[in-house]
Amino acid sequence: MRFVATFHTHLSAMRTQRALSAAGARAALAPVPRRLSASCGTCVRYEAEDACLACMDADVDRVYAADGADGYELLYENRA
């Protein structure tokens, strides 16, 4: 499946990208899609069997499932 994770900080996005890659997911830093908001402007797009929430840095904002038609389904929101 394909996912998009948004973050409060660029450093958090970088840490998560590294953690996802180390866990075997294909992950890359990218600009946040216009219809999704994030304070740092950087997201991680990744492909994995599941959302890999254990790999997320503490400053993750939201995690979405992404389909090929540019649609997004909210899977997780950090309420901290």
Summary of the structure (lengths in Angstrom):
residues: 80
radius of gyration: 11.0
end to end distance: 26.4
largest distance: 30.7
contacts: 237
relative contact order: 0.32
helix: 20%
strand: 39%
